[in-house]
Amino acid sequence: MTRKSTALIAIAGLLALIAADLLAAPHNPYHAPPAFALGSGQVASGGFCGALPD
């Protein structure tokens, strides 16, 4: 295999993953959480490995 064929296979694989992701869950920017919620007043959610139980 040459570099060109390997690169084409890798790009085709990435495009297939992106297409499968878009088909599985359509993008809706209005229901997406903010990327950075600094100072927004929103409470952090999700898990953190270092957080100890109360």
mmCIF entry with sequence, helices, sheets and N, C-alpha, C, O atoms, coordinates in Angstrom:
data_MODEL
# 
_entry.id   MODEL 
# 
_entity.id                         1 
_entity.type                       polymer 
_entity.pdbx_number_of_molecules   1 
# 
_entity_poly.entity_id                      1 
_entity_poly.type                           'polypeptide(L)' 
_entity_poly.nstd_linkage                   no 
_entity_poly.nstd_monomer                   no 
_entity_poly.pdbx_seq_one_letter_code       MTRKSTALIAIAGLLALIAADLLAAPHNPYHAPPAFALGSGQVASGGFCGALPD 
_entity_poly.pdbx_seq_one_letter_code_can   MTRKSTALIAIAGLLALIAADLLAAPHNPYHAPPAFALGSGQVASGGFCGALPD 
_entity_poly.pdbx_strand_id                 A 
# 
loop_
_entity_poly_seq.entity_id 
_entity_poly_seq.num 
_entity_poly_seq.mon_id 
_entity_poly_seq.hetero 
1 1  MET n 
1 2  THR n 
1 3  ARG n 
1 4  LYS n 
1 5  SER n 
1 6  THR n 
1 7  ALA n 
1 8  LEU n 
1 9  ILE n 
1 10 ALA n 
1 11 ILE n 
1 12 ALA n 
1 13 GLY n 
1 14 LEU n 
1 15 LEU n 
1 16 ALA n 
1 17 LEU n 
1 18 ILE n 
1 19 ALA n 
1 20 ALA n 
1 21 ASP n 
1 22 LEU n 
1 23 LEU n 
1 24 ALA n 
1 25 ALA n 
1 26 PRO n 
1 27 HIS n 
1 28 ASN n 
1 29 PRO n 
1 30 TYR n 
1 31 HIS n 
1 32 ALA n 
1 33 PRO n 
1 34 PRO n 
1 35 ALA n 
1 36 PHE n 
1 37 ALA n 
1 38 LEU n 
1 39 GLY n 
1 40 SER n 
1 41 GLY n 
1 42 GLN n 
1 43 VAL n 
1 44 ALA n 
1 45 SER n 
1 46 GLY n 
1 47 GLY n 
1 48 PHE n 
1 49 CYS n 
1 50 GLY n 
1 51 ALA n 
1 52 LEU n 
1 53 PRO n 
1 54 ASP n 
# 
_struct_asym.id          A 
_struct_asym.entity_id   1 
# 
_struct_conf.conf_type_id            HELX_P 
_struct_conf.id                      HELX_P1 
_struct_conf.pdbx_PDB_helix_id       AA1 
_struct_conf.beg_label_comp_id       ARG 
_struct_conf.beg_label_asym_id       A 
_struct_conf.beg_label_seq_id        3 
_struct_conf.pdbx_beg_PDB_ins_code   ? 
_struct_conf.end_label_comp_id       ALA 
_struct_conf.end_label_asym_id       A 
_struct_conf.end_label_seq_id        24 
_struct_conf.pdbx_end_PDB_ins_code   ? 
_struct_conf.beg_auth_comp_id        ARG 
_struct_conf.beg_auth_asym_id        A 
_struct_conf.beg_auth_seq_id         3 
_struct_conf.end_auth_comp_id        ALA 
_struct_conf.end_auth_asym_id        A 
_struct_conf.end_auth_seq_id         24 
_struct_conf.pdbx_PDB_helix_class    1 
_struct_conf.details                 ? 
_struct_conf.pdbx_PDB_helix_length   22 
# 
_struct_conf_type.id          HELX_P 
_struct_conf_type.criteria    ? 
_struct_conf_type.reference   ? 
# 
loop_
_atom_site.group_PDB 
_atom_site.id 
_atom_site.type_symbol 
_atom_site.label_atom_id 
_atom_site.label_alt_id 
_atom_site.label_comp_id 
_atom_site.label_asym_id 
_atom_site.label_entity_id 
_atom_site.label_seq_id 
_atom_site.pdbx_PDB_ins_code 
_atom_site.Cartn_x 
_atom_site.Cartn_y 
_atom_site.Cartn_z 
_atom_site.occupancy 
_atom_site.B_iso_or_equiv 
_atom_site.pdbx_formal_charge 
_atom_site.auth_seq_id 
_atom_site.auth_comp_id 
_atom_site.auth_asym_id 
_atom_site.auth_atom_id 
_atom_site.pdbx_PDB_model_num 
ATOM 1   N N  . MET A 1 1  ? 0.841   -1.182 0.000  1.00 0.00 ? 1  MET A N  1 
ATOM 2   C CA . MET A 1 1  ? 0.000   0.000  0.000  1.00 0.00 ? 1  MET A CA 1 
ATOM 3   C C  . MET A 1 1  ? 0.885   1.244  0.000  1.00 0.00 ? 1  MET A C  1 
ATOM 4   O O  . MET A 1 1  ? 1.917   1.301  0.668  1.00 0.00 ? 1  MET A O  1 
ATOM 5   N N  . THR A 1 2  ? 0.461   2.197  -0.742 1.00 0.00 ? 2  THR A N  1 
ATOM 6   C CA . THR A 1 2  ? 1.205   3.448  -0.796 1.00 0.00 ? 2  THR A CA 1 
ATOM 7   C C  . THR A 1 2  ? 0.607   4.446  0.191  1.00 0.00 ? 2  THR A C  1 
ATOM 8   O O  . THR A 1 2  ? -0.453  4.212  0.771  1.00 0.00 ? 2  THR A O  1 
ATOM 9   N N  . ARG A 1 3  ? 1.295   5.540  0.362  1.00 0.00 ? 3  ARG A N  1 
ATOM 10  C CA . ARG A 1 3  ? 0.786   6.591  1.255  1.00 0.00 ? 3  ARG A CA 1 
ATOM 11  C C  . ARG A 1 3  ? -0.529  7.157  0.738  1.00 0.00 ? 3  ARG A C  1 
ATOM 12  O O  . ARG A 1 3  ? -1.430  7.474  1.515  1.00 0.00 ? 3  ARG A O  1 
ATOM 13  N N  . LYS A 1 4  ? -0.628  7.280  -0.576 1.00 0.00 ? 4  LYS A N  1 
ATOM 14  C CA . LYS A 1 4  ? -1.837  7.861  -1.152 1.00 0.00 ? 4  LYS A CA 1 
ATOM 15  C C  . LYS A 1 4  ? -3.051  6.975  -0.895 1.00 0.00 ? 4  LYS A C  1 
ATOM 16  O O  . LYS A 1 4  ? -4.112  7.473  -0.520 1.00 0.00 ? 4  LYS A O  1 
ATOM 17  N N  . SER A 1 5  ? -2.904  5.675  -1.092 1.00 0.00 ? 5  SER A N  1 
ATOM 18  C CA . SER A 1 5  ? -4.044  4.780  -0.868 1.00 0.00 ? 5  SER A CA 1 
ATOM 19  C C  . SER A 1 5  ? -4.394  4.705  0.619  1.00 0.00 ? 5  SER A C  1 
ATOM 20  O O  . SER A 1 5  ? -5.570  4.622  0.971  1.00 0.00 ? 5  SER A O  1 
ATOM 21  N N  . THR A 1 6  ? -3.394  4.734  1.487  1.00 0.00 ? 6  THR A N  1 
ATOM 22  C CA . THR A 1 6  ? -3.656  4.725  2.922  1.00 0.00 ? 6  THR A CA 1 
ATOM 23  C C  . THR A 1 6  ? -4.380  6.001  3.348  1.00 0.00 ? 6  THR A C  1 
ATOM 24  O O  . THR A 1 6  ? -5.310  5.950  4.153  1.00 0.00 ? 6  THR A O  1 
ATOM 25  N N  . ALA A 1 7  ? -3.961  7.129  2.818  1.00 0.00 ? 7  ALA A N  1 
ATOM 26  C CA . ALA A 1 7  ? -4.608  8.400  3.148  1.00 0.00 ? 7  ALA A CA 1 
ATOM 27  C C  . ALA A 1 7  ? -6.051  8.415  2.649  1.00 0.00 ? 7  ALA A C  1 
ATOM 28  O O  . ALA A 1 7  ? -6.939  8.901  3.350  1.00 0.00 ? 7  ALA A O  1 
ATOM 29  N N  . LEU A 1 8  ? -6.293  7.895  1.462  1.00 0.00 ? 8  LEU A N  1 
ATOM 30  C CA . LEU A 1 8  ? -7.656  7.859  0.932  1.00 0.00 ? 8  LEU A CA 1 
ATOM 31  C C  . LEU A 1 8  ? -8.557  6.949  1.770  1.00 0.00 ? 8  LEU A C  1 
ATOM 32  O O  . LEU A 1 8  ? -9.719  7.273  2.014  1.00 0.00 ? 8  LEU A O  1 
ATOM 33  N N  . ILE A 1 9  ? -8.020  5.820  2.206  1.00 0.00 ? 9  ILE A N  1 
ATOM 34  C CA . ILE A 1 9  ? -8.801  4.918  3.057  1.00 0.00 ? 9  ILE A CA 1 
ATOM 35  C C  . ILE A 1 9  ? -9.110  5.585  4.401  1.00 0.00 ? 9  ILE A C  1 
ATOM 36  O O  . ILE A 1 9  ? -10.223 5.458  4.912  1.00 0.00 ? 9  ILE A O  1 
ATOM 37  N N  . ALA A 1 10 ? -8.139  6.288  4.970  1.00 0.00 ? 10 ALA A N  1 
ATOM 38  C CA . ALA A 1 10 ? -8.351  6.970  6.245  1.00 0.00 ? 10 ALA A CA 1 
ATOM 39  C C  . ALA A 1 10 ? -9.383  8.085  6.116  1.00 0.00 ? 10 ALA A C  1 
ATOM 40  O O  . ALA A 1 10 ? -10.242 8.233  6.986  1.00 0.00 ? 10 ALA A O  1 
ATOM 41  N N  . ILE A 1 11 ? -9.313  8.863  5.053  1.00 0.00 ? 11 ILE A N  1 
ATOM 42  C CA . ILE A 1 11 ? -10.277 9.944  4.841  1.00 0.00 ? 11 ILE A CA 1 
ATOM 43  C C  . ILE A 1 11 ? -11.669 9.376  4.600  1.00 0.00 ? 11 ILE A C  1 
ATOM 44  O O  . ILE A 1 11 ? -12.655 9.906  5.113  1.00 0.00 ? 11 ILE A O  1 
ATOM 45  N N  . ALA A 1 12 ? -11.752 8.303  3.825  1.00 0.00 ? 12 ALA A N  1 
ATOM 46  C CA . ALA A 1 12 ? -13.049 7.673  3.584  1.00 0.00 ? 12 ALA A CA 1 
ATOM 47  C C  . ALA A 1 12 ? -13.636 7.131  4.885  1.00 0.00 ? 12 ALA A C  1 
ATOM 48  O O  . ALA A 1 12 ? -14.845 7.214  5.103  1.00 0.00 ? 12 ALA A O  1 
ATOM 49  N N  . GLY A 1 13 ? -12.792 6.580  5.745  1.00 0.00 ? 13 GLY A N  1 
ATOM 50  C CA . GLY A 1 13 ? -13.264 6.094  7.041  1.00 0.00 ? 13 GLY A CA 1 
ATOM 51  C C  . GLY A 1 13 ? -13.774 7.211  7.924  1.00 0.00 ? 13 GLY A C  1 
ATOM 52  O O  . GLY A 1 13 ? -14.808 7.069  8.577  1.00 0.00 ? 13 GLY A O  1 
ATOM 53  N N  . LEU A 1 14 ? -13.055 8.328  7.950  1.00 0.00 ? 14 LEU A N  1 
ATOM 54  C CA . LEU A 1 14 ? -13.508 9.482  8.732  1.00 0.00 ? 14 LEU A CA 1 
ATOM 55  C C  . LEU A 1 14 ? -14.828 10.033 8.217  1.00 0.00 ? 14 LEU A C  1 
ATOM 56  O O  . LEU A 1 14 ? -15.714 10.373 9.002  1.00 0.00 ? 14 LEU A O  1 
ATOM 57  N N  . LEU A 1 15 ? -14.960 10.121 6.905  1.00 0.00 ? 15 LEU A N  1 
ATOM 58  C CA . LEU A 1 15 ? -16.218 10.605 6.329  1.00 0.00 ? 15 LEU A CA 1 
ATOM 59  C C  . LEU A 1 15 ? -17.368 9.652  6.638  1.00 0.00 ? 15 LEU A C  1 
ATOM 60  O O  . LEU A 1 15 ? -18.491 10.092 6.886  1.00 0.00 ? 15 LEU A O  1 
ATOM 61  N N  . ALA A 1 16 ? -17.092 8.347  6.625  1.00 0.00 ? 16 ALA A N  1 
ATOM 62  C CA . ALA A 1 16 ? -18.130 7.370  6.963  1.00 0.00 ? 16 ALA A CA 1 
ATOM 63  C C  . ALA A 1 16 ? -18.556 7.509  8.419  1.00 0.00 ? 16 ALA A C  1 
ATOM 64  O O  . ALA A 1 16 ? -19.745 7.413  8.724  1.00 0.00 ? 16 ALA A O  1 
ATOM 65  N N  . LEU A 1 17 ? -17.600 7.734  9.324  1.00 0.00 ? 17 LEU A N  1 
ATOM 66  C CA . LEU A 1 17 ? -17.943 7.940  10.733 1.00 0.00 ? 17 LEU A CA 1 
ATOM 67  C C  . LEU A 1 17 ? -18.771 9.209  10.936 1.00 0.00 ? 17 LEU A C  1 
ATOM 68  O O  . LEU A 1 17 ? -19.735 9.212  11.701 1.00 0.00 ? 17 LEU A O  1 
ATOM 69  N N  . ILE A 1 18 ? -18.392 10.273 10.253 1.00 0.00 ? 18 ILE A N  1 
ATOM 70  C CA . ILE A 1 18 ? -19.145 11.531 10.366 1.00 0.00 ? 18 ILE A CA 1 
ATOM 71  C C  . ILE A 1 18 ? -20.555 11.360 9.822  1.00 0.00 ? 18 ILE A C  1 
ATOM 72  O O  . ILE A 1 18 ? -21.519 11.829 10.428 1.00 0.00 ? 18 ILE A O  1 
ATOM 73  N N  . ALA A 1 19 ? -20.678 10.689 8.680  1.00 0.00 ? 19 ALA A N  1 
ATOM 74  C CA . ALA A 1 19 ? -22.003 10.460 8.100  1.00 0.00 ? 19 ALA A CA 1 
ATOM 75  C C  . ALA A 1 19 ? -22.857 9.597  9.016  1.00 0.00 ? 19 ALA A C  1 
ATOM 76  O O  . ALA A 1 19 ? -24.040 9.886  9.196  1.00 0.00 ? 19 ALA A O  1 
ATOM 77  N N  . ALA A 1 20 ? -22.290 8.546  9.600  1.00 0.00 ? 20 ALA A N  1 
ATOM 78  C CA . ALA A 1 20 ? -23.051 7.681  10.509 1.00 0.00 ? 20 ALA A CA 1 
ATOM 79  C C  . ALA A 1 20 ? -23.495 8.458  11.744 1.00 0.00 ? 20 ALA A C  1 
ATOM 80  O O  . ALA A 1 20 ? -24.606 8.255  12.233 1.00 0.00 ? 20 ALA A O  1 
ATOM 81  N N  . ASP A 1 21 ? -22.644 9.343  12.253 1.00 0.00 ? 21 ASP A N  1 
ATOM 82  C CA . ASP A 1 21 ? -22.997 10.151 13.419 1.00 0.00 ? 21 ASP A CA 1 
ATOM 83  C C  . ASP A 1 21 ? -24.125 11.118 13.089 1.00 0.00 ? 21 ASP A C  1 
ATOM 84  O O  . ASP A 1 21 ? -25.053 11.285 13.882 1.00 0.00 ? 21 ASP A O  1 
ATOM 85  N N  . LEU A 1 22 ? -24.053 11.748 11.937 1.00 0.00 ? 22 LEU A N  1 
ATOM 86  C CA . LEU A 1 22 ? -25.098 12.706 11.556 1.00 0.00 ? 22 LEU A CA 1 
ATOM 87  C C  . LEU A 1 22 ? -26.430 12.011 11.306 1.00 0.00 ? 22 LEU A C  1 
ATOM 88  O O  . LEU A 1 22 ? -27.486 12.563 11.616 1.00 0.00 ? 22 LEU A O  1 
ATOM 89  N N  . LEU A 1 23 ? -26.389 10.810 10.751 1.00 0.00 ? 23 LEU A N  1 
ATOM 90  C CA . LEU A 1 23 ? -27.626 10.077 10.501 1.00 0.00 ? 23 LEU A CA 1 
ATOM 91  C C  . LEU A 1 23 ? -28.225 9.528  11.795 1.00 0.00 ? 23 LEU A C  1 
ATOM 92  O O  . LEU A 1 23 ? -29.446 9.429  11.908 1.00 0.00 ? 23 LEU A O  1 
ATOM 93  N N  . ALA A 1 24 ? -27.395 9.171  12.765 1.00 0.00 ? 24 ALA A N  1 
ATOM 94  C CA . ALA A 1 24 ? -27.884 8.600  14.020 1.00 0.00 ? 24 ALA A CA 1 
ATOM 95  C C  . ALA A 1 24 ? -28.530 9.665  14.905 1.00 0.00 ? 24 ALA A C  1 
ATOM 96  O O  . ALA A 1 24 ? -29.567 9.408  15.516 1.00 0.00 ? 24 ALA A O  1 
ATOM 97  N N  . ALA A 1 25 ? -27.947 10.830 14.982 1.00 0.00 ? 25 ALA A N  1 
ATOM 98  C CA . ALA A 1 25 ? -28.453 11.891 15.845 1.00 0.00 ? 25 ALA A CA 1 
ATOM 99  C C  . ALA A 1 25 ? -28.305 13.218 15.111 1.00 0.00 ? 25 ALA A C  1 
ATOM 100 O O  . ALA A 1 25 ? -27.218 13.795 15.091 1.00 0.00 ? 25 ALA A O  1 
ATOM 101 N N  . PRO A 1 26 ? -29.386 13.708 14.509 1.00 0.00 ? 26 PRO A N  1 
ATOM 102 C CA . PRO A 1 26 ? -29.288 14.981 13.786 1.00 0.00 ? 26 PRO A CA 1 
ATOM 103 C C  . PRO A 1 26 ? -28.870 16.126 14.713 1.00 0.00 ? 26 PRO A C  1 
ATOM 104 O O  . PRO A 1 26 ? -29.285 16.205 15.869 1.00 0.00 ? 26 PRO A O  1 
ATOM 105 N N  . HIS A 1 27 ? -28.052 16.985 14.173 1.00 0.00 ? 27 HIS A N  1 
ATOM 106 C CA . HIS A 1 27 ? -27.518 18.115 14.941 1.00 0.00 ? 27 HIS A CA 1 
ATOM 107 C C  . HIS A 1 27 ? -28.616 19.142 15.180 1.00 0.00 ? 27 HIS A C  1 
ATOM 108 O O  . HIS A 1 27 ? -29.289 19.568 14.241 1.00 0.00 ? 27 HIS A O  1 
ATOM 109 N N  . ASN A 1 28 ? -28.796 19.539 16.434 1.00 0.00 ? 28 ASN A N  1 
ATOM 110 C CA . ASN A 1 28 ? -29.760 20.570 16.800 1.00 0.00 ? 28 ASN A CA 1 
ATOM 111 C C  . ASN A 1 28 ? -29.062 21.545 17.744 1.00 0.00 ? 28 ASN A C  1 
ATOM 112 O O  . ASN A 1 28 ? -28.951 21.273 18.940 1.00 0.00 ? 28 ASN A O  1 
ATOM 113 N N  . PRO A 1 29 ? -28.589 22.680 17.221 1.00 0.00 ? 29 PRO A N  1 
ATOM 114 C CA . PRO A 1 29 ? -27.825 23.607 18.069 1.00 0.00 ? 29 PRO A CA 1 
ATOM 115 C C  . PRO A 1 29 ? -28.649 24.250 19.175 1.00 0.00 ? 29 PRO A C  1 
ATOM 116 O O  . PRO A 1 29 ? -28.072 24.799 20.114 1.00 0.00 ? 29 PRO A O  1 
ATOM 117 N N  . TYR A 1 30 ? -29.979 24.204 19.098 1.00 0.00 ? 30 TYR A N  1 
ATOM 118 C CA . TYR A 1 30 ? -30.815 24.839 20.108 1.00 0.00 ? 30 TYR A CA 1 
ATOM 119 C C  . TYR A 1 30 ? -30.956 23.990 21.364 1.00 0.00 ? 30 TYR A C  1 
ATOM 120 O O  . TYR A 1 30 ? -31.323 24.511 22.417 1.00 0.00 ? 30 TYR A O  1 
ATOM 121 N N  . HIS A 1 31 ? -30.672 22.693 21.276 1.00 0.00 ? 31 HIS A N  1 
ATOM 122 C CA . HIS A 1 31 ? -30.738 21.820 22.440 1.00 0.00 ? 31 HIS A CA 1 
ATOM 123 C C  . HIS A 1 31 ? -29.365 21.379 22.917 1.00 0.00 ? 31 HIS A C  1 
ATOM 124 O O  . HIS A 1 31 ? -29.257 20.561 23.830 1.00 0.00 ? 31 HIS A O  1 
ATOM 125 N N  . ALA A 1 32 ? -28.341 21.903 22.320 1.00 0.00 ? 32 ALA A N  1 
ATOM 126 C CA . ALA A 1 32 ? -26.984 21.527 22.701 1.00 0.00 ? 32 ALA A CA 1 
ATOM 127 C C  . ALA A 1 32 ? -26.560 22.311 23.940 1.00 0.00 ? 32 ALA A C  1 
ATOM 128 O O  . ALA A 1 32 ? -26.923 23.478 24.091 1.00 0.00 ? 32 ALA A O  1 
ATOM 129 N N  . PRO A 1 33 ? -25.796 21.678 24.825 1.00 0.00 ? 33 PRO A N  1 
ATOM 130 C CA . PRO A 1 33 ? -25.295 22.437 25.979 1.00 0.00 ? 33 PRO A CA 1 
ATOM 131 C C  . PRO A 1 33 ? -24.232 23.429 25.520 1.00 0.00 ? 33 PRO A C  1 
ATOM 132 O O  . PRO A 1 33 ? -23.584 23.207 24.497 1.00 0.00 ? 33 PRO A O  1 
ATOM 133 N N  . PRO A 1 34 ? -24.044 24.515 26.256 1.00 0.00 ? 34 PRO A N  1 
ATOM 134 C CA . PRO A 1 34 ? -23.025 25.483 25.866 1.00 0.00 ? 34 PRO A CA 1 
ATOM 135 C C  . PRO A 1 34 ? -21.634 24.870 25.958 1.00 0.00 ? 34 PRO A C  1 
ATOM 136 O O  . PRO A 1 34 ? -21.362 24.070 26.853 1.00 0.00 ? 34 PRO A O  1 
ATOM 137 N N  . ALA A 1 35 ? -20.766 25.240 25.046 1.00 0.00 ? 35 ALA A N  1 
ATOM 138 C CA . ALA A 1 35 ? -19.402 24.727 25.059 1.00 0.00 ? 35 ALA A CA 1 
ATOM 139 C C  . ALA A 1 35 ? -18.656 25.231 26.285 1.00 0.00 ? 35 ALA A C  1 
ATOM 140 O O  . ALA A 1 35 ? -17.943 24.466 26.934 1.00 0.00 ? 35 ALA A O  1 
ATOM 141 N N  . PHE A 1 36 ? -18.809 26.492 26.604 1.00 0.00 ? 36 PHE A N  1 
ATOM 142 C CA . PHE A 1 36 ? -18.206 27.101 27.778 1.00 0.00 ? 36 PHE A CA 1 
ATOM 143 C C  . PHE A 1 36 ? -19.296 27.844 28.521 1.00 0.00 ? 36 PHE A C  1 
ATOM 144 O O  . PHE A 1 36 ? -19.887 28.780 27.982 1.00 0.00 ? 36 PHE A O  1 
ATOM 145 N N  . ALA A 1 37 ? -19.569 27.442 29.751 1.00 0.00 ? 37 ALA A N  1 
ATOM 146 C CA . ALA A 1 37 ? -20.633 28.060 30.532 1.00 0.00 ? 37 ALA A CA 1 
ATOM 147 C C  . ALA A 1 37 ? -20.060 28.887 31.668 1.00 0.00 ? 37 ALA A C  1 
ATOM 148 O O  . ALA A 1 37 ? -20.638 28.946 32.753 1.00 0.00 ? 37 ALA A O  1 
ATOM 149 N N  . LEU A 1 38 ? -18.926 29.525 31.419 1.00 0.00 ? 38 LEU A N  1 
ATOM 150 C CA . LEU A 1 38 ? -18.286 30.315 32.463 1.00 0.00 ? 38 LEU A CA 1 
ATOM 151 C C  . LEU A 1 38 ? -19.140 31.540 32.786 1.00 0.00 ? 38 LEU A C  1 
ATOM 152 O O  . LEU A 1 38 ? -19.388 32.377 31.918 1.00 0.00 ? 38 LEU A O  1 
ATOM 153 N N  . GLY A 1 39 ? -19.584 31.639 34.026 1.00 0.00 ? 39 GLY A N  1 
ATOM 154 C CA . GLY A 1 39 ? -20.359 32.778 34.463 1.00 0.00 ? 39 GLY A CA 1 
ATOM 155 C C  . GLY A 1 39 ? -21.791 32.784 33.983 1.00 0.00 ? 39 GLY A C  1 
ATOM 156 O O  . GLY A 1 39 ? -22.459 33.814 34.073 1.00 0.00 ? 39 GLY A O  1 
ATOM 157 N N  . SER A 1 40 ? -22.291 31.665 33.473 1.00 0.00 ? 40 SER A N  1 
ATOM 158 C CA . SER A 1 40 ? -23.655 31.636 32.961 1.00 0.00 ? 40 SER A CA 1 
ATOM 159 C C  . SER A 1 40 ? -24.675 31.339 34.043 1.00 0.00 ? 40 SER A C  1 
ATOM 160 O O  . SER A 1 40 ? -25.875 31.505 33.824 1.00 0.00 ? 40 SER A O  1 
ATOM 161 N N  . GLY A 1 41 ? -24.214 30.901 35.209 1.00 0.00 ? 41 GLY A N  1 
ATOM 162 C CA . GLY A 1 41 ? -25.131 30.551 36.285 1.00 0.00 ? 41 GLY A CA 1 
ATOM 163 C C  . GLY A 1 41 ? -25.611 29.116 36.197 1.00 0.00 ? 41 GLY A C  1 
ATOM 164 O O  . GLY A 1 41 ? -26.335 28.665 37.085 1.00 0.00 ? 41 GLY A O  1 
ATOM 165 N N  . GLN A 1 42 ? -25.240 28.387 35.171 1.00 0.00 ? 42 GLN A N  1 
ATOM 166 C CA . GLN A 1 42 ? -25.657 27.000 35.049 1.00 0.00 ? 42 GLN A CA 1 
ATOM 167 C C  . GLN A 1 42 ? -24.803 26.124 35.957 1.00 0.00 ? 42 GLN A C  1 
ATOM 168 O O  . GLN A 1 42 ? -23.601 26.344 36.108 1.00 0.00 ? 42 GLN A O  1 
ATOM 169 N N  . VAL A 1 43 ? -25.441 25.140 36.553 1.00 0.00 ? 43 VAL A N  1 
ATOM 170 C CA . VAL A 1 43 ? -24.739 24.216 37.426 1.00 0.00 ? 43 VAL A CA 1 
ATOM 171 C C  . VAL A 1 43 ? -24.035 23.179 36.572 1.00 0.00 ? 43 VAL A C  1 
ATOM 172 O O  . VAL A 1 43 ? -24.584 22.707 35.576 1.00 0.00 ? 43 VAL A O  1 
ATOM 173 N N  . ALA A 1 44 ? -22.830 22.827 36.959 1.00 0.00 ? 44 ALA A N  1 
ATOM 174 C CA . ALA A 1 44 ? -22.089 21.805 36.237 1.00 0.00 ? 44 ALA A CA 1 
ATOM 175 C C  . ALA A 1 44 ? -22.779 20.460 36.393 1.00 0.00 ? 44 ALA A C  1 
ATOM 176 O O  . ALA A 1 44 ? -23.282 20.134 37.469 1.00 0.00 ? 44 ALA A O  1 
ATOM 177 N N  . SER A 1 45 ? -22.803 19.682 35.320 1.00 0.00 ? 45 SER A N  1 
ATOM 178 C CA . SER A 1 45 ? -23.406 18.357 35.375 1.00 0.00 ? 45 SER A CA 1 
ATOM 179 C C  . SER A 1 45 ? -22.445 17.359 34.769 1.00 0.00 ? 45 SER A C  1 
ATOM 180 O O  . SER A 1 45 ? -21.517 17.729 34.050 1.00 0.00 ? 45 SER A O  1 
ATOM 181 N N  . GLY A 1 46 ? -22.668 16.115 35.061 1.00 0.00 ? 46 GLY A N  1 
ATOM 182 C CA . GLY A 1 46 ? -21.801 15.070 34.541 1.00 0.00 ? 46 GLY A CA 1 
ATOM 183 C C  . GLY A 1 46 ? -20.902 14.532 35.635 1.00 0.00 ? 46 GLY A C  1 
ATOM 184 O O  . GLY A 1 46 ? -20.899 15.033 36.759 1.00 0.00 ? 46 GLY A O  1 
ATOM 185 N N  . GLY A 1 47 ? -20.156 13.528 35.298 1.00 0.00 ? 47 GLY A N  1 
ATOM 186 C CA . GLY A 1 47 ? -19.311 12.870 36.284 1.00 0.00 ? 47 GLY A CA 1 
ATOM 187 C C  . GLY A 1 47 ? -17.915 13.444 36.332 1.00 0.00 ? 47 GLY A C  1 
ATOM 188 O O  . GLY A 1 47 ? -17.428 14.029 35.365 1.00 0.00 ? 47 GLY A O  1 
ATOM 189 N N  . PHE A 1 48 ? -17.290 13.270 37.459 1.00 0.00 ? 48 PHE A N  1 
ATOM 190 C CA . PHE A 1 48 ? -15.891 13.655 37.625 1.00 0.00 ? 48 PHE A CA 1 
ATOM 191 C C  . PHE A 1 48 ? -15.251 12.603 38.509 1.00 0.00 ? 48 PHE A C  1 
ATOM 192 O O  . PHE A 1 48 ? -15.731 12.340 39.611 1.00 0.00 ? 48 PHE A O  1 
ATOM 193 N N  . CYS A 1 49 ? -14.191 12.010 38.045 1.00 0.00 ? 49 CYS A N  1 
ATOM 194 C CA . CYS A 1 49 ? -13.570 10.892 38.749 1.00 0.00 ? 49 CYS A CA 1 
ATOM 195 C C  . CYS A 1 49 ? -13.053 11.273 40.129 1.00 0.00 ? 49 CYS A C  1 
ATOM 196 O O  . CYS A 1 49 ? -13.041 10.440 41.035 1.00 0.00 ? 49 CYS A O  1 
ATOM 197 N N  . GLY A 1 50 ? -12.632 12.507 40.300 1.00 0.00 ? 50 GLY A N  1 
ATOM 198 C CA . GLY A 1 50 ? -12.064 12.923 41.574 1.00 0.00 ? 50 GLY A CA 1 
ATOM 199 C C  . GLY A 1 50 ? -13.090 13.402 42.577 1.00 0.00 ? 50 GLY A C  1 
ATOM 200 O O  . GLY A 1 50 ? -12.733 13.713 43.713 1.00 0.00 ? 50 GLY A O  1 
ATOM 201 N N  . ALA A 1 51 ? -14.369 13.472 42.189 1.00 0.00 ? 51 ALA A N  1 
ATOM 202 C CA . ALA A 1 51 ? -15.400 13.954 43.088 1.00 0.00 ? 51 ALA A CA 1 
ATOM 203 C C  . ALA A 1 51 ? -15.759 12.850 44.078 1.00 0.00 ? 51 ALA A C  1 
ATOM 204 O O  . ALA A 1 51 ? -16.099 11.735 43.685 1.00 0.00 ? 51 ALA A O  1 
ATOM 205 N N  . LEU A 1 52 ? -15.678 13.176 45.367 1.00 0.00 ? 52 LEU A N  1 
ATOM 206 C CA . LEU A 1 52 ? -16.007 12.213 46.397 1.00 0.00 ? 52 LEU A CA 1 
ATOM 207 C C  . LEU A 1 52 ? -17.502 12.271 46.705 1.00 0.00 ? 52 LEU A C  1 
ATOM 208 O O  . LEU A 1 52 ? -18.112 13.337 46.624 1.00 0.00 ? 52 LEU A O  1 
ATOM 209 N N  . PRO A 1 53 ? -18.088 11.135 47.056 1.00 0.00 ? 53 PRO A N  1 
ATOM 210 C CA . PRO A 1 53 ? -19.519 11.161 47.403 1.00 0.00 ? 53 PRO A CA 1 
ATOM 211 C C  . PRO A 1 53 ? -19.743 11.930 48.713 1.00 0.00 ? 53 PRO A C  1 
ATOM 212 O O  . PRO A 1 53 ? -18.842 12.010 49.549 1.00 0.00 ? 53 PRO A O  1 
ATOM 213 N N  . ASP A 1 54 ? -20.911 12.479 48.883 1.00 0.00 ? 54 ASP A N  1 
ATOM 214 C CA . ASP A 1 54 ? -21.217 13.270 50.093 1.00 0.00 ? 54 ASP A CA 1 
ATOM 215 C C  . ASP A 1 54 ? -21.379 12.391 51.298 1.00 0.00 ? 54 ASP A C  1 
ATOM 216 O O  . ASP A 1 54 ? -21.638 12.888 52.394 1.00 0.00 ? 54 ASP A O  1 
# 
